[in-house]
Amino acid sequence: MDPHTGALFRSHRYRSSGKSRYQVTTVWYRSLSLLAGGPVLLTCTQDGSFSFFSVALEIKGYLTLSGSLKLAPRVHSIRASFCPLLSLEKGEYIVAGSEDSNVYFYDLTRPKHTCVNKLQGHRFPVGDVAWNHGENLLATSDIYGIVILWKREKTRQLTICMYTALKKTTRNSWLVLNSIAYYFPVGKMMKQAEAFRSY
């Protein structure tokens, strides 16, 4: 894009080496990555492949594959997103929905055991995840229209993260469903709002 006029132009095309072609479910751009030292691009395809590219702006947006992750193929269209910049201290983290009703956090810099945490609370496949502008709220939604908000809270030890799933009962009280503590550098997350159904 021309910063002066706003005009868009095609700069680079990347084609995967595999013979099969799958639907791309996520294309996510970030202007700064501490690990890559510049802009990066995240893609996710229907066959469960995550690709992490560094973008060379000085060479018209040339893409270099910096990391990848292969999961099981998906039946549904499931999206992923970068985690907040706070999580870049030790790795390159992404968050993604899953067909087993969980939300998973992955570190694309790890050669093995890339899954570093998961959120439990949905009952159906989770199709989309999104952070708010301040990156302190994570919204997850499943294929039946349930949306759950997770709040990130600052703690003294940023590497400790506790996820507590809450559900509002008929008597207007909150019932704790589960509580899981893991080491993950995005702060403390809590499902703070009642899950609601979209119509």
Residue frames as qw, qx, qy, qz and C-alpha x, y, z in Angstrom:
[[0.000, 0.888, 0.459, 0.000, 0.00, 0.00, 0.00],
 [0.361, 0.474, -0.033, 0.803, 1.20, 3.48, -0.84],
 [0.328, -0.483, -0.567, 0.581, 1.26, 5.40, 2.49],
 [0.030, -0.219, 0.041, 0.974, 0.73, 8.74, 0.72],
 [0.413, 0.011, -0.417, -0.810, -2.19, 7.87, -1.56],
 [0.634, -0.041, 0.589, -0.499, -3.61, 4.75, 0.10],
 [0.731, 0.393, -0.374, -0.414, -3.48, 2.89, -3.21],
 [0.785, -0.256, 0.561, -0.060, -3.20, -0.89, -3.00],
 [0.569, 0.578, -0.520, -0.269, -1.07, -2.96, -5.34],
 [0.995, -0.095, -0.014, -0.017, -0.18, -6.61, -5.59],
 [0.049, -0.837, 0.545, -0.030, 3.31, -7.23, -4.31],
 [0.037, 0.376, -0.925, 0.033, 3.89, -10.92, -3.59],
 [0.861, -0.057, -0.168, -0.477, 2.11, -14.23, -3.98],
 [0.196, -0.406, 0.873, -0.185, 2.86, -17.31, -1.90],
 [0.835, 0.049, -0.344, -0.427, 1.77, -20.79, -2.96],
 [0.690, -0.444, 0.543, -0.177, 2.02, -23.76, -0.60],
 [0.095, 0.462, -0.837, -0.278, 4.12, -26.68, -1.75],
 [0.463, 0.099, 0.851, -0.228, 1.42, -29.30, -1.16],
 [0.008, 0.149, 0.781, 0.606, -0.60, -30.76, -4.04],
 [0.135, -0.650, -0.747, -0.020, -3.94, -30.41, -2.28],
 [0.005, 0.355, -0.001, 0.935, -5.62, -27.02, -1.95],
 [0.287, -0.535, -0.747, 0.271, -7.61, -26.14, 1.16],
 [0.088, -0.877, -0.291, -0.373, -9.73, -23.18, 2.15],
 [0.340, 0.204, -0.402, 0.826, -7.85, -20.44, 4.00],
 [0.385, -0.713, -0.584, -0.042, -9.79, -19.65, 7.19],
 [0.394, -0.849, -0.086, 0.341, -7.45, -17.06, 8.73],
 [0.570, 0.461, -0.017, 0.680, -5.20, -14.33, 7.38],
 [0.430, -0.874, -0.185, 0.131, -3.87, -12.17, 10.22],
 [0.534, 0.563, -0.148, 0.613, -1.26, -9.41, 9.86],
 [0.532, -0.782, -0.152, 0.288, 0.76, -7.88, 12.68],
 [0.356, 0.898, -0.135, 0.222, 2.96, -4.86, 12.06],
 [0.003, -0.719, 0.619, -0.316, 5.50, -5.79, 14.75],
 [0.957, -0.212, -0.196, -0.002, 6.94, -9.04, 16.01],
 [0.357, -0.828, 0.433, 0.000, 9.78, -9.01, 18.51],
 [0.784, -0.175, 0.561, 0.200, 11.03, -12.36, 17.28],
 [0.677, 0.516, 0.394, 0.347, 10.88, -11.60, 13.56],
 [0.364, -0.361, 0.065, 0.856, 12.04, -8.02, 14.02],
 [0.163, 0.108, -0.353, -0.915, 9.30, -6.64, 11.80],
 [0.688, 0.084, 0.041, -0.719, 5.85, -7.40, 10.40],
 [0.160, -0.091, 0.983, 0.024, 4.47, -10.95, 10.34],
 [0.632, 0.045, -0.305, -0.711, 1.56, -12.81, 8.77],
 [0.365, -0.066, 0.888, -0.272, -0.41, -15.75, 10.18],
 [0.601, 0.111, -0.449, -0.652, -2.47, -18.07, 7.97],
 [0.454, -0.051, 0.835, -0.308, -4.64, -21.04, 8.85],
 [0.442, 0.145, -0.628, -0.624, -6.18, -23.49, 6.39],
 [0.824, -0.159, -0.042, -0.542, -9.01, -26.02, 6.58],
 [0.854, 0.126, -0.498, 0.079, -6.58, -28.95, 6.73],
 [0.730, -0.662, -0.110, 0.130, -5.30, -27.74, 10.12],
 [0.700, 0.156, -0.031, 0.696, -2.10, -26.07, 8.90],
 [0.186, -0.955, -0.086, 0.214, -0.88, -22.90, 10.61],
 [0.698, 0.327, 0.053, 0.635, 1.83, -20.89, 8.83],
 [0.306, -0.875, -0.080, 0.366, 3.80, -18.00, 10.29],
 [0.648, 0.515, 0.159, 0.539, 5.55, -15.70, 7.80],
 [0.301, -0.597, -0.027, 0.743, 7.91, -12.78, 8.21],
 [0.453, 0.818, 0.340, 0.100, 7.13, -9.95, 5.78],
 [0.522, -0.200, 0.177, 0.810, 10.01, -8.14, 4.05],
 [0.227, 0.869, 0.315, -0.307, 8.60, -4.68, 3.32],
 [0.079, -0.721, 0.411, 0.553, 11.80, -3.57, 1.58],
 [0.092, -0.130, 0.868, 0.470, 11.31, -6.35, -1.01],
 [0.471, -0.069, -0.368, -0.798, 7.68, -5.53, -1.85],
 [0.745, -0.230, 0.259, -0.570, 6.21, -7.69, 0.91],
 [0.593, 0.282, -0.750, -0.078, 8.16, -10.88, 0.20],
 [0.806, -0.437, 0.129, -0.377, 7.01, -13.68, 2.54],
 [0.350, 0.410, -0.821, 0.185, 9.44, -16.00, 4.32],
 [0.814, -0.379, -0.379, -0.225, 8.05, -19.00, 6.18],
 [0.014, -0.612, 0.593, -0.524, 9.33, -18.68, 9.76],
 [0.234, -0.103, 0.878, -0.406, 7.30, -21.41, 11.44],
 [0.596, -0.072, -0.502, -0.622, 4.45, -23.82, 10.92],
 [0.371, -0.099, 0.789, -0.479, 2.18, -26.12, 12.85],
 [0.466, -0.015, -0.711, -0.527, 0.14, -29.06, 11.55],
 [0.453, -0.033, 0.659, -0.599, -3.00, -30.15, 13.40],
 [0.363, 0.286, 0.885, 0.058, -5.78, -32.55, 12.45],
 [0.033, -0.261, -0.525, -0.809, -7.95, -31.53, 9.47],
 [0.222, 0.247, 0.507, -0.795, -11.09, -29.61, 10.39],
 [0.182, 0.526, 0.805, 0.205, -14.67, -30.13, 9.27],
 [0.013, -0.924, -0.363, 0.117, -15.73, -26.62, 10.28],
 [0.397, 0.689, -0.072, 0.603, -14.18, -23.29, 9.40],
 [0.648, -0.670, -0.214, 0.294, -12.05, -22.50, 12.47],
 [0.299, 0.857, -0.113, 0.404, -10.09, -19.29, 12.88],
 [0.733, -0.298, -0.245, 0.561, -6.98, -18.25, 14.80],
 [0.031, 0.966, 0.004, 0.257, -5.41, -15.02, 16.01],
 [0.462, 0.382, -0.491, 0.633, -2.14, -13.69, 17.36],
 [0.532, -0.632, -0.480, 0.295, -1.97, -13.33, 21.14],
 [0.096, -0.995, -0.024, 0.002, -1.28, -9.90, 22.71],
 [0.470, 0.716, -0.392, 0.337, 2.20, -8.43, 22.38],
 [0.488, -0.661, 0.466, -0.327, 2.78, -9.12, 26.07],
 [0.948, -0.094, 0.298, -0.058, 3.07, -12.80, 25.21],
 [0.729, 0.637, -0.199, 0.152, 5.99, -12.23, 22.84],
 [0.304, -0.813, 0.485, -0.111, 8.54, -12.21, 25.65],
 [0.512, -0.361, 0.779, 0.034, 9.28, -15.92, 25.31],
 [0.402, 0.157, 0.850, 0.302, 7.69, -17.02, 22.05],
 [0.272, 0.045, -0.373, -0.886, 5.25, -16.34, 19.24],
 [0.236, 0.230, 0.871, -0.365, 1.83, -17.27, 20.58],
 [0.362, -0.120, -0.471, -0.795, -1.44, -17.75, 18.74],
 [0.422, 0.119, 0.714, -0.546, -4.89, -18.69, 19.98],
 [0.348, 0.068, -0.694, -0.626, -7.25, -20.88, 17.96],
 [0.767, -0.072, 0.225, -0.596, -10.61, -22.53, 18.26],
 [0.003, 0.241, -0.965, -0.101, -11.03, -26.27, 17.97],
 [0.615, -0.137, -0.543, -0.556, -13.63, -28.87, 17.09],
 [0.522, -0.212, -0.784, 0.260, -13.29, -30.51, 20.53],
 [0.317, -0.846, -0.372, -0.212, -14.96, -27.39, 22.08],
 [0.605, -0.585, -0.073, 0.535, -11.72, -26.05, 23.59],
 [0.287, 0.946, -0.115, 0.095, -9.66, -22.94, 22.85],
 [0.888, -0.152, 0.023, 0.433, -5.95, -23.64, 22.46],
 [0.024, -0.950, 0.272, 0.152, -2.85, -21.47, 22.81],
 [0.924, 0.184, 0.085, 0.325, 0.18, -22.46, 20.72],
 [0.248, -0.808, 0.340, 0.413, 3.78, -21.31, 20.66],
 [0.802, 0.596, -0.018, -0.040, 4.95, -21.44, 17.04],
 [0.180, 0.789, -0.575, 0.120, 8.61, -21.23, 18.08],
 [0.605, -0.373, 0.679, -0.182, 8.58, -24.58, 19.88],
 [0.308, 0.311, -0.814, -0.381, 9.69, -27.60, 17.84],
 [0.397, -0.236, -0.886, -0.041, 7.64, -29.95, 20.06],
 [0.246, -0.562, -0.687, 0.391, 4.72, -29.62, 22.48],
 [0.118, 0.300, 0.201, 0.925, 3.53, -26.41, 20.85],
 [0.441, -0.673, -0.432, -0.409, 0.27, -26.36, 22.84],
 [0.257, 0.237, -0.548, 0.760, 0.95, -24.34, 25.99],
 [0.215, 0.162, 0.601, -0.752, -2.58, -23.90, 27.37],
 [0.158, -0.356, -0.756, -0.526, -6.28, -24.30, 26.72],
 [0.348, -0.041, 0.309, -0.884, -9.56, -22.73, 27.77],
 [0.122, -0.281, -0.944, -0.120, -12.55, -24.92, 28.56],
 [0.215, 0.308, 0.415, -0.829, -16.11, -23.65, 28.71],
 [0.539, 0.258, -0.338, -0.727, -17.79, -24.27, 25.36],
 [0.710, 0.024, 0.662, -0.239, -19.89, -27.33, 24.60],
 [0.770, 0.574, 0.279, 0.009, -19.61, -27.19, 20.80],
 [0.712, 0.185, 0.171, 0.655, -16.80, -26.62, 18.26],
 [0.167, -0.801, -0.068, 0.570, -15.23, -23.18, 18.69],
 [0.646, 0.587, 0.360, 0.329, -15.13, -21.42, 15.32],
 [0.303, 0.760, -0.010, 0.575, -13.75, -17.97, 16.04],
 [0.589, -0.533, -0.272, 0.543, -11.55, -16.08, 18.49],
 [0.274, 0.732, 0.103, 0.615, -10.89, -12.34, 18.73],
 [0.441, -0.330, -0.377, 0.745, -9.12, -9.89, 21.05],
 [0.051, 0.946, 0.310, -0.080, -10.45, -6.41, 21.74],
 [0.402, 0.826, -0.138, 0.371, -8.40, -3.32, 20.84],
 [0.301, -0.795, 0.432, -0.301, -6.84, -3.13, 24.31],
 [0.631, 0.265, -0.728, 0.041, -6.04, -6.86, 24.16],
 [0.168, -0.244, 0.747, -0.595, -7.40, -7.49, 27.66],
 [0.718, 0.163, 0.434, -0.519, -10.59, -9.27, 26.54],
 [0.025, 0.175, -0.894, -0.413, -10.75, -12.44, 24.47],
 [0.716, 0.195, 0.197, -0.641, -14.06, -13.40, 22.83],
 [0.070, -0.142, 0.954, 0.254, -14.63, -16.98, 21.70],
 [0.677, 0.194, 0.086, -0.705, -17.67, -18.27, 19.84],
 [0.402, -0.046, 0.909, 0.097, -18.90, -21.73, 18.93],
 [0.048, -0.095, -0.738, -0.666, -20.93, -22.97, 15.98],
 [0.178, -0.606, -0.773, -0.061, -24.21, -22.75, 17.91],
 [0.013, -0.776, -0.188, -0.602, -23.89, -19.01, 18.57],
 [0.645, -0.715, -0.190, 0.191, -22.56, -19.05, 22.13],
 [0.380, 0.703, -0.249, 0.548, -20.06, -16.24, 22.79],
 [0.723, -0.580, -0.236, 0.292, -17.84, -16.25, 25.88],
 [0.170, 0.884, -0.230, 0.370, -15.76, -13.28, 27.04],
 [0.830, -0.261, -0.247, 0.426, -12.49, -13.95, 28.86],
 [0.068, -0.979, 0.095, -0.165, -10.87, -11.12, 30.81],
 [0.742, 0.205, -0.337, 0.543, -7.12, -10.81, 31.20],
 [0.418, -0.904, -0.035, -0.085, -6.01, -9.38, 34.53],
 [0.346, 0.684, -0.516, 0.381, -2.57, -8.15, 35.50],
 [0.869, -0.474, -0.128, 0.059, -0.80, -10.21, 38.14],
 [0.340, -0.828, 0.420, 0.153, 2.51, -9.88, 39.90],
 [0.435, -0.264, 0.790, 0.341, 3.80, -12.93, 38.10],
 [0.518, 0.471, -0.218, -0.679, 2.90, -12.54, 34.45],
 [0.286, 0.265, -0.884, -0.258, 3.75, -16.15, 33.71],
 [0.116, 0.196, 0.921, -0.315, 0.92, -17.53, 35.86],
 [0.396, -0.052, -0.341, -0.851, -2.48, -17.72, 34.28],
 [0.213, 0.196, 0.894, -0.343, -5.64, -19.03, 35.90],
 [0.330, -0.124, -0.524, -0.775, -8.73, -19.59, 33.83],
 [0.214, 0.206, 0.799, -0.523, -12.03, -19.85, 35.68],
 [0.190, -0.277, -0.683, -0.649, -15.19, -20.72, 33.84],
 [0.201, 0.201, 0.575, -0.767, -18.36, -19.25, 35.30],
 [0.153, -0.358, -0.753, -0.529, -22.00, -19.81, 34.46],
 [0.319, -0.155, 0.247, -0.902, -24.98, -17.80, 35.65],
 [0.011, -0.243, -0.964, 0.111, -27.64, -19.90, 37.36],
 [0.166, -0.619, -0.620, -0.453, -31.41, -19.38, 37.41],
 [0.445, -0.775, -0.382, 0.234, -31.12, -17.70, 40.84],
 [0.214, 0.938, -0.087, 0.257, -28.81, -15.00, 39.45],
 [0.562, -0.707, 0.410, 0.125, -25.75, -16.43, 41.18],
 [0.464, 0.663, -0.569, -0.143, -22.48, -17.52, 39.61],
 [0.950, -0.196, 0.240, -0.038, -21.48, -21.16, 39.58],
 [0.049, -0.698, 0.669, 0.250, -17.82, -22.07, 39.13],
 [0.931, 0.270, -0.091, -0.227, -17.57, -24.79, 36.48],
 [0.918, 0.021, -0.065, 0.390, -13.82, -25.39, 36.42],
 [0.134, -0.955, 0.254, 0.072, -10.54, -23.76, 37.27],
 [0.918, 0.168, 0.039, 0.358, -7.24, -24.53, 35.60],
 [0.200, -0.913, 0.261, 0.243, -3.84, -22.97, 36.32],
 [0.868, 0.280, 0.143, 0.384, -1.04, -23.14, 33.76],
 [0.372, -0.558, 0.190, 0.717, 2.14, -21.26, 33.00],
 [0.448, 0.560, 0.508, 0.477, 1.39, -18.94, 30.12],
 [0.310, -0.283, -0.117, 0.900, 2.54, -15.32, 29.76],
 [0.036, -0.491, -0.451, -0.745, -0.67, -13.54, 28.86],
 [0.236, -0.262, 0.350, -0.868, -1.80, -12.73, 32.39],
 [0.213, 0.188, 0.878, -0.385, -4.80, -13.94, 34.34],
 [0.321, -0.118, -0.537, -0.771, -7.91, -14.64, 32.28],
 [0.216, 0.231, 0.814, -0.487, -11.41, -15.06, 33.66],
 [0.068, -0.449, -0.713, -0.534, -14.69, -15.61, 31.93],
 [0.025, -0.130, -0.424, 0.896, -16.39, -12.54, 33.37],
 [0.488, 0.138, -0.038, -0.861, -19.67, -12.39, 31.53],
 [0.698, 0.174, 0.636, -0.280, -22.52, -14.79, 31.07],
 [0.220, -0.012, 0.785, 0.579, -22.36, -16.65, 27.79],
 [0.471, 0.492, 0.276, -0.679, -25.05, -15.37, 25.48],
 [0.554, 0.290, 0.730, 0.276, -26.65, -16.74, 22.34],
 [0.069, 0.317, -0.290, -0.900, -26.67, -14.71, 19.15],
 [0.519, 0.501, 0.653, -0.230, -29.91, -14.57, 17.18]]
